[in-house]
Amino acid sequence: MHPNPPFPSQAQSTPGVSSQMDPRPDYGEATYRGSGRLAGKKAVITGGDSGIGRAVAIAYAREGADLLISYLNEHDDAHEVKDLIEKEGRKAVLLAGDLQSPGHCRFVIQHAVDVLGGIDILVNNAAHQATFKDIDEISDEEWEKTFKTNIHAMFYLAKAAIPHMKPGSAIINTASVNSDMPNPILLAYATTKGAIQNFTGGLAQLLAKKGIRVNAVAPGPIWTPLIPSTMPEKAVSHFGGQVPMKRPGQPAELATAYVMLADPLSSYTSGTTVAVTGGKPFI
């Protein structure tokens, strides 16, 4: 049912687009069936134009949520997602911009409140990664960009959103198997993912008294535009072959984890990390 490596040789410039990938990622367009689990909810998804965020956006819309999709500059991908959300009869708002800016993070939240009428779910999913074989190859600027995008933005977004969130709301952060099992060629990225897991656990405890739940999802190798745009072509060709299922996961295969963590029925689930790894134990 799902593509297995080896994949055709391919490379893209960062951050990559879905339309140039071979095979094209499965975002659940033809397979995800909603059942009203998020009816009437208002959600913000960062990095919602492609990859994991796109699959989550489709699932949330089919579960009844209205959405604001924050993205960097991938306008074609973003408008494809907007069309898919609106096809479900849900509101879709697009907002381009760089989450490295604290001011833009705050604007994302305020704009969501203004146009959606509130915020019940915040999915912190946008990320930057790059591969380096030696620490000497990592510039100061690259290190800072990774932290600003991957973890600093989560703090600014969450801090801005929490005053607008009612009891029963949820914050879901995208961590990684790199949180506990860092890949050395992804030193900066893996370090931020470890920080995200700790941020999730600490924030969950801080917000328990407010009735706001905070959890994380830790994906294993997932077939998204980030892969051909940030990894060597040889690694892309064999991507995902190292896990027990011998293939990368498709974005659609993660969407159910994000739905479960956003569902009000998961009211006792907070401070946890749900691993979606293709059979590889997450310790």
C-alpha positions in Angstrom: 0.0 0.0 0.0 2.9 2.4 0.7 6.1 3.1 -1.4 9.3 1.3 -0.4 12.9 2.4 -1.1 14.9 2.7 -3.2 13.4 5.9 -4.5 14.4 7.8 -7.7 17.4 10.2 -7.2 16.0 13.7 -6.4 17.0 16.9 -4.7 15.2 20.2 -4.1 16.1 23.6 -2.6 14.9 24.2 0.9 12.1 24.0 2.1 10.9 21.8 -0.8 7.5 21.3 -2.4 5.3 18.2 -2.6 4.7 18.4 -6.4 8.3 17.7 -7.2 8.6 14.6 -5.1 8.7 11.1 -6.5 6.7 9.4 -5.2 4.4 12.2 -4.1 3.6 12.0 -0.4 0.2 10.7 0.7 -1.5 13.3 2.8 -4.8 11.4 3.2 -6.7 13.2 0.6 -8.3 10.1 -0.6 -8.3 8.0 2.6 -9.0 10.0 5.7 -12.6 9.8 6.9 -13.7 12.2 9.7 -16.3 11.6 12.4 -16.8 15.0 13.9 -14.2 14.6 16.7 -13.2 18.3 16.4 -16.5 19.8 15.4 -16.5 23.5 16.0 -12.9 23.7 17.0 -10.5 26.4 15.9 -6.9 25.3 15.1 -3.6 26.9 14.2 -1.1 24.6 12.4 2.4 25.9 11.6 4.1 24.4 8.6 0.6 23.3 7.5 1.3 23.8 3.8 3.1 20.4 3.3 4.5 17.4 5.0 3.0 16.3 8.4 1.2 19.7 8.8 -0.7 19.3 5.6 -1.9 15.8 6.6 -3.0 17.1 10.0 -4.8 20.0 8.3 -6.8 17.7 6.1 -7.7 15.4 9.0 -8.7 18.3 11.3 -10.9 19.8 8.5 -12.6 16.5 8.0 -13.1 16.2 11.8 -14.9 19.6 11.7 -12.3 22.2 12.6 -11.7 25.6 11.1 -8.0 26.3 10.5 -5.3 28.9 10.2 -2.3 27.6 8.2 1.0 29.3 8.9 3.7 28.7 6.4 7.0 30.2 5.2 6.7 30.9 1.4 5.4 27.8 -0.3 2.3 29.5 -1.7 1.3 26.8 -4.3 1.3 24.1 -1.6 -0.6 26.3 0.8 -3.3 27.1 -1.6 -3.8 23.4 -2.4 -4.3 22.8 1.3 -6.7 25.7 1.5 -8.8 24.3 -1.3 -8.9 20.9 0.4 -10.0 22.4 3.7 -12.7 24.5 2.0 -14.0 21.5 0.1 -14.9 20.1 3.5 -17.0 23.2 4.3 -14.5 24.5 6.8 -12.8 27.9 7.0 -9.2 28.0 5.9 -7.0 31.1 6.5 -3.4 31.2 5.1 -0.7 33.3 6.6 2.8 33.4 5.2 5.9 34.5 7.1 9.0 33.6 9.0 8.4 32.1 12.5 12.0 33.1 13.4 10.5 36.5 14.3 8.8 36.7 17.7 6.6 39.4 16.4 5.4 37.3 13.5 4.6 34.4 16.0 2.4 36.8 18.0 0.8 38.0 14.8 -0.1 34.5 13.8 -2.0 33.9 17.0 -3.7 37.3 17.0 -4.8 36.9 13.4 -6.2 33.5 14.2 -8.2 34.9 17.1 -9.5 37.8 14.9 -10.5 35.7 11.9 -11.5 32.4 13.5 -13.0 33.8 16.6 -10.7 32.0 19.0 -8.2 29.2 19.3 -8.7 25.7 20.7 -5.8 23.8 19.2 -2.2 24.9 18.5 -0.1 22.5 16.5 3.6 23.6 16.6 4.9 21.7 13.6 7.1 24.0 11.5 10.7 23.0 11.5 14.1 23.6 9.9 16.8 21.0 9.4 20.1 20.5 7.5 22.7 17.8 7.4 26.4 18.3 8.3 29.1 15.6 8.6 31.2 17.7 11.0 30.6 20.3 13.6 33.0 22.7 11.8 30.5 22.8 8.9 27.7 24.2 11.1 27.8 28.0 11.0 26.6 30.2 13.9 23.8 31.4 11.6 22.7 27.8 10.9 22.7 26.9 14.6 20.7 30.0 15.5 18.2 29.5 12.6 17.5 26.0 13.7 16.8 27.0 17.3 14.7 30.1 16.3 12.5 28.1 14.0 12.2 24.8 15.9 12.0 25.7 19.6 12.0 29.5 20.1 8.9 29.9 17.9 7.1 27.3 19.9 7.6 29.3 23.1 6.4 32.6 21.4 3.4 30.9 19.8 2.3 29.1 22.9 2.8 32.1 25.2 0.6 34.2 22.8 -2.0 31.5 22.4 -2.5 30.5 26.1 -4.4 33.6 27.2 -7.0 32.9 24.4 -7.4 29.1 25.2 -10.2 27.8 27.3 -10.1 24.7 29.5 -10.2 21.7 27.2 -7.8 23.3 24.7 -4.7 21.5 23.4 -1.2 22.3 22.3 0.6 19.6 20.2 4.3 19.9 19.4 6.1 17.9 16.7 9.2 16.3 18.3 11.1 13.5 16.7 12.8 10.2 17.3 15.9 12.4 17.3 14.7 13.7 20.7 16.1 10.6 22.4 18.2 9.0 19.6 20.0 11.9 18.0 21.4 11.4 14.4 24.9 13.0 14.5 24.5 14.5 11.0 21.4 16.4 12.3 23.2 17.8 15.3 21.4 21.2 15.5 18.0 19.7 14.5 18.2 16.8 17.0 19.2 19.1 19.8 16.1 21.3 19.3 14.0 18.2 19.2 15.3 17.2 22.6 14.4 20.6 23.8 10.9 20.3 22.4 10.3 17.1 24.3 11.4 18.8 27.6 9.4 22.0 26.7 6.3 19.8 26.2 6.7 18.0 29.5 7.3 21.2 31.5 4.5 23.2 29.8 2.0 20.4 30.4 2.6 20.7 34.1 2.4 24.5 34.1 -0.9 24.4 32.2 -2.7 21.6 34.0 -4.4 24.0 36.4 -5.8 25.9 33.4 -7.2 22.7 31.9 -5.0 23.0 28.8 -3.3 19.8 27.6 0.2 19.7 26.1 1.6 16.7 24.2 4.1 15.9 21.5 4.3 13.5 18.5 7.7 11.9 17.7 7.8 10.9 14.1 10.3 8.5 12.7 11.3 8.8 9.0 8.4 10.5 7.2 8.3 11.1 3.5 7.9 14.9 3.3 9.5 17.7 1.2 12.0 18.3 4.0 13.7 15.1 3.0 14.8 15.8 -0.6 15.5 19.4 0.2 17.8 18.8 3.2 19.4 15.4 2.8 22.0 13.9 0.4 20.5 12.2 -2.6 21.9 8.8 -1.6 20.2 9.1 1.8 16.9 10.2 0.1 17.0 7.1 -2.2 17.1 4.7 0.8 15.1 6.9 3.2 13.2 4.9 5.8 14.8 1.5 5.0 16.4 1.3 8.4 13.2 0.8 10.4 11.5 -2.6 10.9 8.8 -1.7 8.3 11.6 -1.0 5.8 10.0 2.1 4.5 9.3 5.7 5.4 5.9 6.7 6.9 3.5 8.8 4.9 2.2 12.0 6.4 -1.3 10.6 6.4 -0.1 7.9 8.8 0.6 10.4 11.5 -2.6 12.4 11.2 -4.5 10.1 13.6 -2.0 10.8 16.4 -2.6 14.5 16.1 -6.4 14.0 16.0 -6.3 11.8 19.1 -4.2 14.4 21.1 -6.6 17.2 20.1 -9.8 15.3 20.8 -11.5 16.5 24.0 -12.1 12.9 24.9 -8.3 12.5 25.4 -8.8 14.7 28.5 -6.4 12.8 30.7 -3.6 12.7 28.2 -1.0 15.4 28.8 2.7 15.7 29.1 3.3 12.6 26.9 5.0 11.9 23.6 3.3 9.6 21.0 5.9 7.9 18.9 5.1 7.0 15.2 8.2 5.2 14.1 7.4 2.3 11.8 8.2 -0.3 14.5 11.4 1.1 15.9 11.2 1.3 19.7 11.2 4.9 21.1 13.0 5.0 24.5 
